[in-house]
Amino acid sequence: MNGLREHLSLSLRLHFRNTLALLYGYLFPLIFLVAFWVLYRHEKVPLLRHMGELLTVAVLGGACFGLPTTMVSERERGVWRRYRLTPMPTWLFVTSTVLARYLIVLSAGVLQLSVALAVGMTFPAHPFDLWVAFTLVAFAFIGLGLVIATMADNVPAVQALGQCIFLPMLIIGGVAVQLASLPGWAQRLSAYFPGRYAVEAIQGAVTGGGLAAHGFSLLALALIGVAGCYAGAKLFRWDGAQRFRSRGGKFWLVPAVAAWLAVGLMADWRTRTVAEAEAPFAVVAPAVGAPPWMKIMAKDVAALNFRLPSDGGVVSPYAAADDEATDYTREEVESVRRELPAWKPGLTGDDLQRVRALLCVAAVPDAIQLPVERYLPAVVLQHLEDTYPKDKLIKILTYIVLHPDDGTVVDTIEGLGVQGTAGDPWVVRERSYLYALKFILRVTGRVPR
């Protein structure tokens, strides 16, 4: 254990003397943080909804670039060949390297979180859960970094392999681009990338209900981490002169690849199973020319999944009856209340399209987190109840929930006196879906007003 402690101490000292490692580990994630702050500076709580992405980027930089770059560089310089002369076994060196990298990415994550808190972000809802989630994310990506280090013969090869994983993870893996903004095929493909589960687990600890609802994400990260670390240890190379191409035992890469495939297939199976479980029962087709929402029955409403974000949360907030708007927010609420009956998008198209447009009045401010966001849902619901009979309104809202991608959405409500544009129709659709469910709960009396 003395050898483990000494190697761990040496690894940490060398890391903080390496300028390139510091850039990857600390400056690179901070650049992302600044970029996200600029893009989403209009949000009521800065960066709160994006800590999953930001902390995942911090781990990616340190584990998938910093770790293999350091290991391959040391191997090329003959450092690991000299380590081999010591009585320490290989697994102990690998364990020390993994532990050192965990402490490094943990410090980068603490720096990210500290800067976010300094610019106005509120404290995470579940700090302990956040640490657990971050640890599993670090473990998964460190395993991936070990695999990259075993396959790369030199530092440029590390950069090439790292980019082949890093860029797809950012773009279609749910890290830099929200899943709701991706097309359907990309969302299915993202199930094979650990970045998706990293963001879900971390964000669930920051703004959600904790890790209880993200058991699959944690399992996926643990599986990928174990497979990566195991393959990295089995294919470990001491000598820089030994090339990966000429090394035997490449079949040890199979567990690492199999873990990614297994996680993706399980996620796809779970998605299909849940969709089938939540699908409404078959009904008789409506008469020719009848609107499609007329086929909705009571059992379809009862089968809906009503697991929703809290009314007091960041996503789809809904003001309590005794929560009154103040100052200029009250003026915006009254402007919407006054202009809504004559608002053109709410009077255009059939009933489904009109209700979908009216849902956007609540969804758009929520998507860009305007101060007025939590007061407008009640205004919209009151207008809908004044316009449609109860049974008809429930059926229309249920149909919209079951077909969230149908119709068109509105990304601005400036015509109602509220400035701001969502810019992302997928986010507006997501929030419209959530408010449709919350309206159903209130119309049916399941949630008191």
C-alpha angles and dihedrals in degrees: 000000000000088000091051091050094047094048091047091052091047092049092052093048092049091048094057090049092054111090094193091051091051091051093052094041103043116005096046094055091045090055088056090049092053091047092051091047091053092047096046102029090123091067116111093234109035116237094344094122092047105050090103090061095040097050091045090054089051090055093043092054094049099038106035097036110016098045100047092039091055095044096047092044091052091046091053091051092051095248094129092047088060091047088058090066090064121090092243113115121237094251091058092054091048091047091051091048092050093047092048091050091048091055090048096051090042090057089048090051092049089051091051092049093046093052091047091051090048092057094051109280115144121239116275115269094231112026096176092048088049091056091049092048092046091050093053091045090051091048092052095048094042087056088052090049091054090053090051090049092053094049098044118083095191142010096267088055088054090055092049095048092043093053091049088061102029100054097047088046090055097044106036101008096077097251107106097011119050115242091234088064094054127090118253096261091052092050090054091046091050088067087076093056120082090213090077093057092043092056093044094050096045095043090048089058094045102046107358135069095284131259097317091091095044103059093128092052091052092047091049092051092047092049093049091046095050093047093047095047092046093050091044092052094047093049095041113143124204098186125063090207091065109089124213091230092061096042120104127221097055088148086083086079088068095079091053093050092041091054092057091047093046092051092049093047092047090049091050091048092049091050092052092045094050091046091053092047093050096042115112120251117266114272136190112274113256121250118277110280095015116131112260095239090067090077091066113111134190092261089056090057092046091052094058119116105243098182097128139165115269117272088236095050133098096259119065096349118192120195118233119244092257094046105100125190118244138205117345091352088067089053091054092049092051091046091055092045091051099044101037098086090058097036107131100220088053090056099043125097130356126327093273093054093044093052091044090054092048090052087058089063087069096033101052097058088045092051092055095030099236116180090247093057099102095048100053100065092069090050091051093047092050090052091049092050090049090051105041135040113252098250093046093048092051091051093048093048091047092050090051090051091051093046105035094157096055124099126008132292132215118235098191135041098187088128087069094053099263114118122216141076124229094210092194114080092190092061090048089052091050093051092044088054091052094047091047088058092046090050091051090053091053098042091050092047097242091123120040116236 
